[in-house]
Amino acid sequence: NLIDLAGSESSKTETTGLRRKEGSYINKSLLTLGT
């Protein structure tokens, strides 16, 4: 059970990091498109 918790926590962090990367990438492309 503890291992399950740790696994889901780390995958949660991974998803947030990925989403953040995607978000900054999208923001950059939007800025490029806007200029």
PQR file with spaces between the fields and no chain letter, atoms N, CA, C, O and H, PARSE charges and radii, in Angstrom:
ATOM       1  N    ASN     1       0.835   -1.206    0.000 -0.4000 1.5000
ATOM       2  CA   ASN     1       0.000    0.000    0.000 -0.0000 2.0000
ATOM       3  C    ASN     1       0.871    1.258    0.000  0.5500 1.7000
ATOM       4  O    ASN     1       0.603    2.221   -0.720 -0.5500 1.4000
ATOM       5  N    LEU     2       1.922    1.223    0.829 -0.4000 1.5000
ATOM       6  CA   LEU     2       2.824    2.372    0.861 -0.0000 2.0000
ATOM       7  C    LEU     2       3.492    2.574   -0.491  0.5500 1.7000
ATOM       8  O    LEU     2       3.660    3.699   -0.961 -0.5500 1.4000
ATOM       9  H    LEU     2       2.139    0.442    1.414  0.4000 1.0000
ATOM      10  N    ILE     3       3.871    1.447   -1.110 -0.4000 1.5000
ATOM      11  CA   ILE     3       4.515    1.521   -2.420 -0.0000 2.0000
ATOM      12  C    ILE     3       3.536    2.109   -3.440  0.5500 1.7000
ATOM      13  O    ILE     3       3.918    2.922   -4.282 -0.5500 1.4000
ATOM      14  H    ILE     3       3.734    0.533   -0.728  0.4000 1.0000
ATOM      15  N    ASP     4       2.280    1.694   -3.355 -0.4000 1.5000
ATOM      16  CA   ASP     4       1.254    2.226   -4.257 -0.0000 2.0000
ATOM      17  C    ASP     4       1.164    3.741   -4.124  0.5500 1.7000
ATOM      18  O    ASP     4       1.147    4.468   -5.118 -0.5500 1.4000
ATOM      19  H    ASP     4       1.969    1.034   -2.671  0.4000 1.0000
ATOM      20  N    LEU     5       1.108    4.199   -2.881 -0.4000 1.5000
ATOM      21  CA   LEU     5       1.008    5.630   -2.616 -0.0000 2.0000
ATOM      22  C    LEU     5       2.191    6.375   -3.224  0.5500 1.7000
ATOM      23  O    LEU     5       2.021    7.384   -3.907 -0.5500 1.4000
ATOM      24  H    LEU     5       1.123    3.608   -2.075  0.4000 1.0000
ATOM      25  N    ALA     6       3.390    5.863   -2.965 -0.4000 1.5000
ATOM      26  CA   ALA     6       4.590    6.516   -3.483 -0.0000 2.0000
ATOM      27  C    ALA     6       4.552    6.549   -5.007  0.5500 1.7000
ATOM      28  O    ALA     6       4.907    7.554   -5.623 -0.5500 1.4000
ATOM      29  H    ALA     6       3.528    5.042   -2.410  0.4000 1.0000
ATOM      30  N    GLY     7       4.119    5.445   -5.611 -0.4000 1.5000
ATOM      31  CA   GLY     7       4.064    5.381   -7.064 -0.0000 2.0000
ATOM      32  C    GLY     7       3.109    6.404   -7.646  0.5500 1.7000
ATOM      33  O    GLY     7       3.439    7.093   -8.611 -0.5500 1.4000
ATOM      34  H    GLY     7       3.830    4.628   -5.111  0.4000 1.0000
ATOM      35  N    SER     8       1.917    6.503   -7.058 -0.4000 1.5000
ATOM      36  CA   SER     8       0.938    7.446   -7.591 -0.0000 2.0000
ATOM      37  C    SER     8       1.394    8.876   -7.347  0.5500 1.7000
ATOM      38  O    SER     8       1.126    9.759   -8.162 -0.5500 1.4000
ATOM      39  H    SER     8       1.648    5.943   -6.274  0.4000 1.0000
ATOM      40  N    GLU     9       2.081    9.114   -6.233 -0.4000 1.5000
ATOM      41  CA   GLU     9       2.585   10.455   -5.953 -0.0000 2.0000
ATOM      42  C    GLU     9       3.614   10.872   -6.995  0.5500 1.7000
ATOM      43  O    GLU     9       3.559   11.981   -7.526 -0.5500 1.4000
ATOM      44  H    GLU     9       2.299    8.397   -5.572  0.4000 1.0000
ATOM      45  N    SER    10       4.555    9.970   -7.283 -0.4000 1.5000
ATOM      46  CA   SER    10       5.610   10.307   -8.238 -0.0000 2.0000
ATOM      47  C    SER    10       5.019   10.498   -9.631  0.5500 1.7000
ATOM      48  O    SER    10       5.460   11.376  -10.372 -0.5500 1.4000
ATOM      49  H    SER    10       4.600    9.069   -6.851  0.4000 1.0000
ATOM      50  N    SER    11       4.035    9.695   -9.994 -0.4000 1.5000
ATOM      51  CA   SER    11       3.431    9.853  -11.318 -0.0000 2.0000
ATOM      52  C    SER    11       2.650   11.160  -11.373  0.5500 1.7000
ATOM      53  O    SER    11       2.578   11.803  -12.420 -0.5500 1.4000
ATOM      54  H    SER    11       3.676    8.982   -9.393  0.4000 1.0000
ATOM      55  N    LYS    12       2.062   11.551  -10.237 -0.4000 1.5000
ATOM      56  CA   LYS    12       1.354   12.828  -10.180 -0.0000 2.0000
ATOM      57  C    LYS    12       2.331   13.964  -10.440  0.5500 1.7000
ATOM      58  O    LYS    12       2.050   14.877  -11.216 -0.5500 1.4000
ATOM      59  H    LYS    12       2.120   11.028   -9.386  0.4000 1.0000
ATOM      60  N    THR    13       3.492   13.894   -9.776 -0.4000 1.5000
ATOM      61  CA   THR    13       4.500   14.936   -9.952 -0.0000 2.0000
ATOM      62  C    THR    13       4.970   14.964  -11.394  0.5500 1.7000
ATOM      63  O    THR    13       5.159   16.034  -11.972 -0.5500 1.4000
ATOM      64  H    THR    13       3.720   13.152   -9.145  0.4000 1.0000
ATOM      65  N    GLU    14       5.156   13.800  -11.968 -0.4000 1.5000
ATOM      66  CA   GLU    14       5.595   13.721  -13.361 -0.0000 2.0000
ATOM      67  C    GLU    14       4.591   14.384  -14.282  0.5500 1.7000
ATOM      68  O    GLU    14       4.971   15.118  -15.194 -0.5500 1.4000
ATOM      69  H    GLU    14       5.003   12.931  -11.499  0.4000 1.0000
ATOM      70  N    THR    15       3.302   14.129  -14.048 -0.4000 1.5000
ATOM      71  CA   THR    15       2.279   14.713  -14.909 -0.0000 2.0000
ATOM      72  C    THR    15       2.268   16.225  -14.771  0.5500 1.7000
ATOM      73  O    THR    15       2.131   16.934  -15.768 -0.5500 1.4000
ATOM      74  H    THR    15       2.994   13.533  -13.307  0.4000 1.0000
ATOM      75  N    THR    16       2.411   16.735  -13.541 -0.4000 1.5000
ATOM      76  CA   THR    16       2.401   18.180  -13.357 -0.0000 2.0000
ATOM      77  C    THR    16       3.593   18.798  -14.059  0.5500 1.7000
ATOM      78  O    THR    16       3.460   19.835  -14.709 -0.5500 1.4000
ATOM      79  H    THR    16       2.522   16.158  -12.731  0.4000 1.0000
ATOM      80  N    GLY    17       4.759   18.175  -13.936 -0.4000 1.5000
ATOM      81  CA   GLY    17       5.947   18.690  -14.602 -0.0000 2.0000
ATOM      82  C    GLY    17       5.750   18.716  -16.107  0.5500 1.7000
ATOM      83  O    GLY    17       6.109   19.683  -16.778 -0.5500 1.4000
ATOM      84  H    GLY    17       4.867   17.332  -13.407  0.4000 1.0000
ATOM      85  N    LEU    18       5.176   17.644  -16.627 -0.4000 1.5000
ATOM      86  CA   LEU    18       4.931   17.553  -18.058 -0.0000 2.0000
ATOM      87  C    LEU    18       3.960   18.643  -18.494  0.5500 1.7000
ATOM      88  O    LEU    18       4.171   19.310  -19.507 -0.5500 1.4000
ATOM      89  H    LEU    18       4.884   16.858  -16.082  0.4000 1.0000
ATOM      90  N    ARG    19       2.900   18.812  -17.720 -0.4000 1.5000
ATOM      91  CA   ARG    19       1.899   19.815  -18.063 -0.0000 2.0000
ATOM      92  C    ARG    19       2.518   21.205  -18.044  0.5500 1.7000
ATOM      93  O    ARG    19       2.216   22.047  -18.890 -0.5500 1.4000
ATOM      94  H    ARG    19       2.729   18.270  -16.898  0.4000 1.0000
ATOM      95  N    ARG    20       3.394   21.432  -17.061 -0.4000 1.5000
ATOM      96  CA   ARG    20       4.041   22.734  -16.968 -0.0000 2.0000
ATOM      97  C    ARG    20       4.905   22.974  -18.194  0.5500 1.7000
ATOM      98  O    ARG    20       4.917   24.065  -18.763 -0.5500 1.4000
ATOM      99  H    ARG    20       3.640   20.749  -16.373  0.4000 1.0000
ATOM     100  N    LYS    21       5.635   21.923  -18.592 -0.4000 1.5000
ATOM     101  CA   LYS    21       6.491   22.034  -19.783 -0.0000 2.0000
ATOM     102  C    LYS    21       5.631   22.335  -20.994  0.5500 1.7000
ATOM     103  O    LYS    21       5.952   23.221  -21.786 -0.5500 1.4000
ATOM     104  H    LYS    21       5.625   21.036  -18.129  0.4000 1.0000
ATOM     105  N    GLU    22       4.527   21.593  -21.143 -0.4000 1.5000
ATOM     106  CA   GLU    22       3.628   21.801  -22.281 -0.0000 2.0000
ATOM     107  C    GLU    22       3.084   23.221  -22.260  0.5500 1.7000
ATOM     108  O    GLU    22       3.011   23.886  -23.294 -0.5500 1.4000
ATOM     109  H    GLU    22       4.266   20.873  -20.500  0.4000 1.0000
ATOM     110  N    GLY    23       2.701   23.680  -21.068 -0.4000 1.5000
ATOM     111  CA   GLY    23       2.140   25.020  -20.933 -0.0000 2.0000
ATOM     112  C    GLY    23       3.124   26.086  -21.368  0.5500 1.7000
ATOM     113  O    GLY    23       2.761   27.000  -22.108 -0.5500 1.4000
ATOM     114  H    GLY    23       2.760   23.140  -20.228  0.4000 1.0000
ATOM     115  N    SER    24       4.373   25.980  -20.917 -0.4000 1.5000
ATOM     116  CA   SER    24       5.362   26.986  -21.290 -0.0000 2.0000
ATOM     117  C    SER    24       5.649   26.905  -22.781  0.5500 1.7000
ATOM     118  O    SER    24       5.890   27.923  -23.430 -0.5500 1.4000
ATOM     119  H    SER    24       4.668   25.237  -20.316  0.4000 1.0000
ATOM     120  N    TYR    25       5.622   25.682  -23.326 -0.4000 1.5000
ATOM     121  CA   TYR    25       5.851   25.507  -24.759 -0.0000 2.0000
ATOM     122  C    TYR    25       4.733   26.182  -25.545  0.5500 1.7000
ATOM     123  O    TYR    25       4.984   26.876  -26.530 -0.5500 1.4000
ATOM     124  H    TYR    25       5.427   24.856  -22.798  0.4000 1.0000
ATOM     125  N    ILE    26       3.489   25.969  -25.097 -0.4000 1.5000
ATOM     126  CA   ILE    26       2.338   26.570  -25.772 -0.0000 2.0000
ATOM     127  C    ILE    26       2.414   28.091  -25.663  0.5500 1.7000
ATOM     128  O    ILE    26       2.152   28.802  -26.633 -0.5500 1.4000
ATOM     129  H    ILE    26       3.285   25.405  -24.297  0.4000 1.0000
ATOM     130  N    ASN    27       2.775   28.587  -24.477 -0.4000 1.5000
ATOM     131  CA   ASN    27       2.896   30.028  -24.289 -0.0000 2.0000
ATOM     132  C    ASN    27       3.926   30.610  -25.241  0.5500 1.7000
ATOM     133  O    ASN    27       3.713   31.668  -25.832 -0.5500 1.4000
ATOM     134  H    ASN    27       2.989   28.009  -23.689  0.4000 1.0000
ATOM     135  N    LYS    28       5.050   29.906  -25.384 -0.4000 1.5000
ATOM     136  CA   LYS    28       6.109   30.377  -26.279 -0.0000 2.0000
ATOM     137  C    LYS    28       5.605   30.447  -27.710  0.5500 1.7000
ATOM     138  O    LYS    28       5.844   31.430  -28.410 -0.5500 1.4000
ATOM     139  H    LYS    28       5.223   29.046  -24.904  0.4000 1.0000
ATOM     140  N    SER    29       4.903   29.399  -28.149 -0.4000 1.5000
ATOM     141  CA   SER    29       4.418   29.398  -29.527 -0.0000 2.0000
ATOM     142  C    SER    29       3.375   30.487  -29.722  0.5500 1.7000
ATOM     143  O    SER    29       3.307   31.099  -30.789 -0.5500 1.4000
ATOM     144  H    SER    29       4.708   28.599  -27.580  0.4000 1.0000
ATOM     145  N    LEU    30       2.559   30.734  -28.696 -0.4000 1.5000
ATOM     146  CA   LEU    30       1.561   31.790  -28.797 -0.0000 2.0000
ATOM     147  C    LEU    30       2.250   33.148  -28.912  0.5500 1.7000
ATOM     148  O    LEU    30       1.839   33.998  -29.701 -0.5500 1.4000
ATOM     149  H    LEU    30       2.615   30.237  -27.830  0.4000 1.0000
ATOM     150  N    LEU    31       3.300   33.340  -28.115 -0.4000 1.5000
ATOM     151  CA   LEU    31       4.045   34.596  -28.176 -0.0000 2.0000
ATOM     152  C    LEU    31       4.669   34.772  -29.548  0.5500 1.7000
ATOM     153  O    LEU    31       4.661   35.867  -30.110 -0.5500 1.4000
ATOM     154  H    LEU    31       3.634   32.649  -27.474  0.4000 1.0000
ATOM     155  N    THR    32       5.214   33.678  -30.087 -0.4000 1.5000
ATOM     156  CA   THR    32       5.844   33.744  -31.401 -0.0000 2.0000
ATOM     157  C    THR    32       4.799   34.075  -32.461  0.5500 1.7000
ATOM     158  O    THR    32       5.046   34.872  -33.366 -0.5500 1.4000
ATOM     159  H    THR    32       5.221   32.788  -29.631  0.4000 1.0000
ATOM     160  N    LEU    33       3.636   33.454  -32.337 -0.4000 1.5000
ATOM     161  CA   LEU    33       2.571   33.706  -33.303 -0.0000 2.0000
ATOM     162  C    LEU    33       2.089   35.145  -33.198  0.5500 1.7000
ATOM     163  O    LEU    33       1.774   35.780  -34.204 -0.5500 1.4000
ATOM     164  H    LEU    33       3.436   32.807  -31.602  0.4000 1.0000
ATOM     165  N    GLY    34       2.033   35.656  -31.965 -0.4000 1.5000
ATOM     166  CA   GLY    34       1.518   37.005  -31.748 -0.0000 2.0000
ATOM     167  C    GLY    34       2.430   38.078  -32.303  0.5500 1.7000
ATOM     168  O    GLY    34       1.959   39.144  -32.700 -0.5500 1.4000
ATOM     169  H    GLY    34       2.289   35.140  -31.148  0.4000 1.0000
ATOM     170  N    THR    35       3.747   37.813  -32.338 -0.4000 1.5000
ATOM     171  CA   THR    35       4.660   38.859  -32.788 -0.0000 2.0000
ATOM     172  C    THR    35       4.838   38.867  -34.285  0.5500 1.7000
ATOM     173  O    THR    35       5.579   39.694  -34.814 -0.5500 1.4000
ATOM     174  H    THR    35       4.130   36.947  -32.015  0.4000 1.0000
